[in-house]
C-alpha cells in the first residue's frame, strides 16, 4: 500500500472508463504499464468482483508490468451495483461481448485474452464458443454442468458431515426433483462447512485482507461501492442463479477454435472435476488444455494462484 500512489503515477494506462454494455452504462478500470502490452480482461465469479475489481488500481504491479488489465465489476456488483430484475445469462454474455468490442476499439493492435474465474469462466466459454476477436482464454474453477447438485457433491457432503440434522437436510435437498436459488444458498453453506469443495483445508488460503483493504482505500470507490462487493444486486438475482444451475454447456466446448486453458482444483465439487474431465475428454478439442491441481478446490489457494499466474505467462507468451 505504501507505494501505491507512486505506482499509479508512473503507469502509462490508468483510468476508469464508462462504457455502454448491452444498453446499460457501466464503469471499468483499465490499467497497464505500457499501452503496447497484451490486454487481459478479468471476468469475476458470482456475487463479488474480488480480487480483480474496479477498486484495484495500483494493487497488482506484477500484472500491469506484463498486461493491460481490464477490471469490470459486473452489473449488480461493486461500482456497478444496482437492483437486478430478470437479468439473464445471455444478457451477461452480451455485456461481455460489448466490453470486448470496446476494448478492441481502444487497443486495435494488441492481443486480447480473457481470464475467467468460476461464473466468469462460463462467460469466457460462451464468448469463446462464438465468433470473437479474442486471442485466447484461461480459466480457474470452470463451470460446465451438474453445478452444486451432482452426485459427487452429495457423496462428499455425506462423507464429511457427521451432524445428524445437517445430514438429514442434505438428503432432503438431494431427493428434491428440482432445485432453486434457496437450495443453492443452503448447499453452499454445507459445502463450505463440511467439505473441501470451496477451499481445501490442507492448503494455505489466499490472503484477501490486503486486497480488501486496498479496495476500501481505493480512489475509485465510494464506501457504498466497497460494501457492494459483498452485498449487492447480483447475489439477490434469483432468476439468474436458477438459470445457471440448470445449464449444461458441454456442447460449447466443441466450438472453441482458439487456445483455451483450464486450471481446475481436484477437489472442486461446485462443478465436479470428474464431470469436467469427462466433458473435455468427450469433446476431444485440441484447443483446450486442462490442468488438474491436487489439493485445490473451487476458490484458489495461494498455491493455486501462483500456478495460475505462472500459467498466464506460459500460455500467452
C-alpha positions as CSV (number, residue, x, y, z in Angstrom):
1,X,0.0,0.0,0.0
2,X,2.9,2.3,0.8
3,X,4.0,2.8,-2.8
4,X,0.6,2.6,-4.4
5,X,0.2,6.3,-5.3
6,X,3.7,6.3,-6.8
7,X,3.0,3.2,-8.9
8,X,-0.2,4.8,-10.2
9,X,1.6,8.0,-11.2
10,X,4.1,6.2,-13.4
11,X,1.6,3.8,-15.0
12,X,1.1,4.7,-18.7
13,X,-2.5,3.4,-18.8
14,X,-4.6,4.1,-15.8
15,X,-8.2,5.3,-16.0
16,X,-11.8,4.5,-15.1
17,X,-14.0,4.5,-18.2
18,X,-17.7,4.4,-18.6
19,X,-18.9,2.0,-21.3
20,X,-22.3,1.1,-22.6
21,X,-22.7,-2.7,-22.2
22,X,-25.8,-4.2,-23.5
23,X,-27.6,-0.9,-23.3
24,X,-26.5,-0.1,-19.7
25,X,-23.7,2.4,-18.8
26,X,-21.1,0.6,-16.6
27,X,-17.6,1.6,-15.4
28,X,-14.5,-0.4,-16.0
29,X,-10.9,0.2,-14.8
30,X,-8.1,-0.1,-17.3
31,X,-4.6,-0.2,-16.1
32,X,-1.2,-1.1,-17.6
33,X,2.5,-0.2,-17.6
34,X,2.6,0.1,-21.4
35,X,-0.2,0.6,-23.9
36,X,1.6,-1.9,-26.2
37,X,1.2,-4.9,-23.8
38,X,-1.4,-7.7,-24.3
39,X,-4.8,-6.9,-22.7
40,X,-6.2,-9.2,-20.1
41,X,-10.0,-8.9,-19.4
42,X,-10.9,-10.2,-16.0
43,X,-14.3,-11.9,-15.6
44,X,-15.0,-12.5,-11.9
45,X,-17.1,-15.1,-10.0
46,X,-20.6,-15.0,-8.6
47,X,-21.5,-12.1,-6.4
48,X,-18.2,-10.3,-5.9
49,X,-15.6,-8.9,-8.3
50,X,-12.7,-9.6,-5.9
51,X,-9.8,-10.0,-6.4
52,X,-9.8,-8.1,-9.7
53,X,-12.2,-5.3,-9.2
54,X,-12.6,-1.6,-10.2
55,X,-11.1,-0.7,-6.9
56,X,-7.8,-2.5,-7.8
57,X,-5.9,0.5,-9.3
58,X,-2.2,0.2,-8.2
59,X,-2.7,-3.2,-6.4
60,X,-1.1,-5.5,-8.9
61,X,2.3,-4.2,-10.1
62,X,3.4,-7.6,-11.4
63,X,0.3,-7.9,-13.6
64,X,0.3,-4.5,-15.1
65,X,4.0,-4.9,-15.9
66,X,3.1,-7.5,-18.5
67,X,-0.6,-6.9,-19.3
68,X,-3.0,-4.0,-19.7
69,X,-5.6,-5.2,-17.1
70,X,-9.3,-4.6,-17.6
71,X,-11.3,-4.9,-14.3
72,X,-15.1,-5.0,-14.7
73,X,-17.4,-5.0,-11.7
74,X,-20.2,-6.9,-13.5
75,X,-23.7,-5.3,-13.4
76,X,-25.0,-5.7,-9.9
77,X,-21.5,-5.7,-8.2
78,X,-19.2,-3.0,-6.7
79,X,-19.2,0.2,-8.6
80,X,-21.9,-1.1,-11.0
81,X,-24.2,-2.2,-8.2
82,X,-28.0,-1.9,-8.8
83,X,-31.1,-3.9,-8.2
84,X,-31.4,-6.6,-10.9
85,X,-34.7,-7.9,-12.3
86,X,-34.6,-10.9,-14.6
87,X,-31.1,-10.2,-16.0
88,X,-30.1,-13.5,-17.7
89,X,-27.0,-15.4,-18.7
90,X,-27.4,-14.2,-22.3
91,X,-27.6,-10.6,-21.0
92,X,-24.2,-11.0,-19.3
93,X,-22.7,-12.7,-22.3
94,X,-23.9,-9.8,-24.5
95,X,-22.3,-7.4,-22.0
96,X,-19.1,-9.3,-22.2
97,X,-19.1,-9.1,-26.0
98,X,-19.8,-5.4,-25.8
99,X,-16.9,-5.0,-23.4
100,X,-14.5,-6.9,-25.6
101,X,-15.5,-4.8,-28.7
102,X,-15.0,-1.6,-26.7
103,X,-11.6,-2.8,-25.6
104,X,-10.7,-3.9,-29.1
105,X,-11.5,-0.4,-30.3
106,X,-9.3,1.2,-27.6
107,X,-6.4,-1.3,-28.3
108,X,-6.8,-2.3,-32.0
109,X,-3.3,-3.8,-32.4
110,X,-2.9,-5.6,-29.1
111,X,-3.6,-9.3,-28.3
112,X,-6.6,-9.6,-26.0
113,X,-7.2,-12.5,-23.6
114,X,-9.9,-13.5,-21.2
115,X,-9.3,-14.5,-17.6
116,X,-12.4,-16.1,-16.1
117,X,-12.9,-17.5,-12.6
118,X,-16.0,-19.6,-11.6
119,X,-19.0,-17.8,-13.1
120,X,-16.6,-15.7,-15.2
121,X,-15.4,-19.0,-16.8
122,X,-18.9,-19.6,-18.0
123,X,-18.9,-16.1,-19.7
124,X,-15.5,-16.9,-21.2
125,X,-16.7,-20.2,-22.5
126,X,-19.8,-18.7,-24.1
127,X,-17.7,-16.0,-25.8
128,X,-15.0,-18.4,-27.0
129,X,-17.7,-20.7,-28.5
130,X,-18.8,-17.9,-30.9
131,X,-17.0,-15.7,-33.4
132,X,-15.0,-13.3,-31.4
133,X,-11.9,-11.0,-31.5
134,X,-10.2,-12.8,-28.6
135,X,-6.8,-14.5,-28.9
136,X,-7.2,-16.9,-26.0
137,X,-8.6,-17.6,-22.6
138,X,-7.5,-19.0,-19.2
139,X,-10.0,-20.1,-16.6
140,X,-10.0,-21.4,-13.0
141,X,-13.0,-23.2,-11.5
142,X,-14.5,-23.9,-14.9
143,X,-18.3,-24.3,-14.8
144,X,-19.8,-26.9,-17.2
145,X,-22.8,-28.9,-15.9
146,X,-24.2,-30.5,-12.7
147,X,-23.5,-27.3,-10.8
148,X,-24.0,-27.6,-7.0
149,X,-26.2,-30.7,-7.1
150,X,-24.2,-33.5,-8.6
151,X,-23.9,-37.0,-7.1
152,X,-20.3,-36.2,-6.4
153,X,-21.3,-33.2,-4.4
154,X,-23.8,-35.1,-2.2
155,X,-21.4,-38.0,-1.8
156,X,-18.6,-35.8,-0.4
157,X,-21.0,-34.0,1.9
158,X,-22.3,-37.2,3.4
159,X,-18.8,-38.5,3.8
160,X,-17.5,-35.4,5.6
161,X,-20.6,-34.2,7.5
162,X,-21.4,-36.0,10.8
163,X,-24.1,-33.8,12.2
164,X,-27.5,-35.6,12.1
165,X,-29.7,-32.6,11.4
166,X,-27.4,-31.3,8.6
167,X,-27.2,-34.8,7.0
168,X,-31.0,-35.1,7.1
169,X,-31.3,-31.7,5.4
170,X,-28.6,-32.5,2.8
171,X,-30.5,-35.7,1.9
172,X,-33.8,-33.8,1.7
173,X,-32.2,-31.5,-0.9
174,X,-30.7,-34.4,-2.7
175,X,-34.1,-36.1,-3.1
176,X,-35.9,-33.0,-4.4
177,X,-36.9,-33.4,-8.0
178,X,-35.6,-29.9,-8.9
179,X,-33.5,-27.2,-7.3
180,X,-33.7,-23.5,-6.9
181,X,-31.9,-20.4,-5.5
182,X,-32.7,-21.2,-1.9
183,X,-31.3,-24.7,-2.3
184,X,-28.0,-23.1,-3.7
185,X,-27.8,-20.9,-0.6
186,X,-28.2,-23.9,1.7
187,X,-26.0,-26.3,-0.1
188,X,-23.2,-23.7,-0.4
189,X,-23.2,-23.3,3.4
190,X,-22.8,-27.1,3.7
191,X,-20.1,-27.3,1.1
192,X,-18.1,-24.5,2.9
193,X,-18.5,-26.1,6.3
194,X,-18.3,-29.8,5.7
195,X,-16.1,-30.4,2.6
196,X,-13.1,-29.3,0.7
197,X,-15.3,-28.1,-2.2
198,X,-14.7,-24.4,-1.9
199,X,-11.4,-24.2,-0.1
200,X,-9.1,-27.1,0.5
201,X,-8.4,-27.3,4.2
202,X,-4.8,-28.6,3.8
203,X,-3.7,-25.6,1.8
204,X,-2.9,-22.0,2.6
205,X,-5.9,-19.9,1.8
206,X,-5.3,-16.8,-0.3
207,X,-5.0,-13.8,2.0
208,X,-7.7,-11.4,0.7
209,X,-7.3,-8.9,3.6
210,X,-4.7,-6.7,1.8
211,X,-6.9,-6.8,-1.3
212,X,-10.0,-5.9,0.7
213,X,-8.1,-3.0,2.4
214,X,-6.8,-1.8,-1.0
215,X,-10.3,-1.7,-2.3
216,X,-11.6,0.1,0.7
217,X,-8.9,2.8,0.3
218,X,-9.3,2.9,-3.5
219,X,-9.5,6.4,-5.1
220,X,-12.1,4.9,-7.5
221,X,-14.5,3.6,-4.8
222,X,-17.0,5.3,-2.5
223,X,-17.9,3.4,0.7
224,X,-21.1,2.1,-1.0
225,X,-19.1,0.7,-3.9
226,X,-16.9,-1.2,-1.5
227,X,-19.8,-2.6,0.5
228,X,-21.4,-3.7,-2.8
229,X,-18.5,-6.1,-3.3
230,X,-20.2,-8.3,-0.7
231,X,-23.9,-7.4,-0.5
232,X,-25.3,-6.4,-3.9
233,X,-27.9,-6.9,-6.5
234,X,-26.1,-9.7,-8.2
235,X,-26.4,-12.1,-5.2
236,X,-30.1,-11.3,-5.0
237,X,-30.8,-12.1,-8.6
238,X,-32.6,-15.4,-8.0
239,X,-33.7,-15.9,-11.6
240,X,-30.1,-15.8,-12.8
241,X,-29.0,-18.3,-10.2
242,X,-31.9,-20.6,-11.1
243,X,-30.8,-20.4,-14.7
244,X,-27.2,-21.1,-14.0
245,X,-27.8,-24.3,-12.0
246,X,-29.9,-25.7,-14.9
247,X,-27.2,-25.1,-17.5
248,X,-25.3,-27.8,-19.4
249,X,-22.7,-26.1,-21.6
250,X,-20.9,-29.2,-22.7
251,X,-21.6,-28.6,-26.4
252,X,-19.9,-25.1,-26.2
253,X,-16.5,-26.8,-25.6
254,X,-16.8,-28.3,-29.0
255,X,-17.0,-24.9,-30.7
256,X,-13.8,-23.4,-29.2
257,X,-11.3,-22.6,-32.0
258,X,-8.6,-20.7,-30.1
259,X,-6.4,-21.6,-27.1
260,X,-8.4,-22.3,-24.0
261,X,-6.6,-23.2,-20.8
262,X,-8.3,-24.5,-17.7
263,X,-6.9,-25.0,-14.2
264,X,-9.2,-27.0,-12.0
265,X,-8.9,-28.0,-8.4
266,X,-9.1,-31.8,-8.0
267,X,-11.5,-31.3,-5.0
268,X,-13.9,-28.8,-6.7
269,X,-17.5,-30.0,-6.3
270,X,-19.3,-26.9,-7.4
271,X,-18.9,-28.2,-10.9
272,X,-17.4,-31.6,-10.0
273,X,-13.9,-32.0,-11.6
274,X,-14.9,-35.6,-12.5
275,X,-17.7,-34.2,-14.7
276,X,-15.4,-31.6,-16.3
277,X,-12.8,-34.2,-17.1
278,X,-15.4,-36.4,-18.8
279,X,-16.8,-33.4,-20.8
280,X,-13.4,-32.3,-22.0
281,X,-12.5,-35.9,-22.9
282,X,-15.7,-36.4,-24.8
283,X,-15.4,-33.3,-26.9
284,X,-11.7,-34.0,-27.7
285,X,-10.9,-30.5,-28.8
286,X,-7.2,-29.9,-29.3
287,X,-7.6,-26.2,-28.5
288,X,-8.5,-27.0,-24.9
289,X,-5.8,-27.8,-22.3
290,X,-7.0,-29.0,-18.8
291,X,-4.6,-29.0,-15.8
292,X,-5.9,-30.7,-12.7
293,X,-4.3,-29.3,-9.5
294,X,-4.2,-31.7,-6.5
295,X,-5.3,-30.4,-3.0
296,X,-7.1,-27.5,-4.7
297,X,-10.8,-26.5,-4.8
298,X,-13.2,-24.0,-6.3
299,X,-11.6,-21.0,-4.6
300,X,-7.9,-21.0,-5.5
301,X,-5.5,-21.3,-2.6
302,X,-2.3,-19.2,-2.6
303,X,-0.5,-22.1,-4.3
304,X,-3.2,-22.3,-7.0
305,X,-3.0,-18.6,-7.6
306,X,0.8,-18.9,-8.0
307,X,0.3,-21.7,-10.6
308,X,-2.4,-19.6,-12.3
309,X,-0.2,-16.6,-12.7
310,X,2.6,-18.7,-13.9
311,X,0.4,-20.3,-16.5
312,X,-0.6,-16.9,-17.8
313,X,3.0,-16.3,-18.8
314,X,3.4,-19.8,-20.2
315,X,0.2,-19.9,-22.1
316,X,0.3,-16.4,-23.7
317,X,4.0,-15.7,-24.2
